[in-house]
Amino acid sequence: MDVSGQETDWRSANFRQKLVSQIEEAMRKAGVAHNKSSKDMENHVFMKAKTRVRHFHVFPILCVGSR
């Protein structure tokens, strides 16, 4: 994933949708049912993250946790 660009790019709807797709892929590969949807998971991370760096720190943890 390309993470370059302005600081606010991580807040755009297109960028967030890419993250939702990646979460869905990780969930599919894990083959385990989850209580939350990929959209809910991304929204949770988005609401907690105050900066782009923090968002990118938490996101991989979420994907690995799905496996």
C-alpha positions as CSV (number, residue, x, y, z in Angstrom):
1,M,0.0,0.0,0.0
2,D,1.2,3.5,-0.8
3,V,1.3,5.5,2.4
4,S,2.9,8.6,0.9
5,G,1.1,11.9,0.5
6,Q,-0.3,14.6,2.7
7,E,-1.0,14.0,6.4
8,T,-4.8,14.1,5.8
9,D,-4.9,11.5,3.1
10,W,-5.4,8.7,5.7
11,R,-8.7,10.4,6.6
12,S,-10.2,10.2,3.1
13,A,-13.1,7.9,2.2
14,N,-11.1,6.2,-0.5
15,F,-8.1,5.5,1.7
16,R,-10.3,4.2,4.5
17,Q,-12.1,1.9,2.0
18,K,-8.8,0.4,1.0
19,L,-8.1,-0.4,4.6
20,V,-11.5,-2.0,5.0
21,S,-10.7,-4.2,2.0
22,Q,-7.4,-5.2,3.5
23,I,-9.1,-6.1,6.8
24,E,-11.7,-8.2,4.9
25,E,-8.8,-10.0,3.1
26,A,-7.1,-10.8,6.4
27,M,-10.4,-12.0,7.9
28,R,-11.0,-14.2,4.9
29,K,-7.5,-15.7,5.1
30,A,-7.9,-16.3,8.8
31,G,-11.1,-18.3,8.1
32,V,-12.5,-17.3,11.5
33,A,-15.8,-15.6,12.2
34,H,-15.5,-12.2,13.9
35,N,-18.1,-10.3,16.0
36,K,-17.3,-7.1,14.2
37,S,-17.4,-6.3,10.5
38,S,-14.3,-5.0,8.7
39,K,-15.9,-1.6,8.5
40,D,-16.5,-1.6,12.2
41,M,-12.9,-2.6,12.9
42,E,-11.5,0.2,10.7
43,N,-13.9,2.7,12.2
44,H,-12.7,1.8,15.7
45,V,-9.1,2.3,14.7
46,F,-9.9,5.5,12.9
47,M,-11.8,7.0,15.9
48,K,-8.9,6.1,18.3
49,A,-6.1,7.3,16.0
50,K,-5.2,11.0,16.4
51,T,-2.5,11.0,13.8
52,R,-1.5,9.2,10.6
53,V,1.4,7.6,12.3
54,R,-0.8,6.2,15.1
55,H,-3.3,4.9,12.5
56,F,-0.6,3.1,10.7
57,H,0.8,1.6,13.9
58,V,-2.5,0.1,15.0
59,F,-3.8,-1.1,11.6
60,P,-1.2,-3.9,11.1
61,I,-1.8,-5.1,14.6
62,L,-5.5,-5.4,13.8
63,C,-4.8,-7.3,10.6
64,V,-2.4,-9.7,12.3
65,G,-4.9,-10.2,15.1
66,S,-7.5,-11.3,12.5
67,R,-5.3,-14.2,11.4
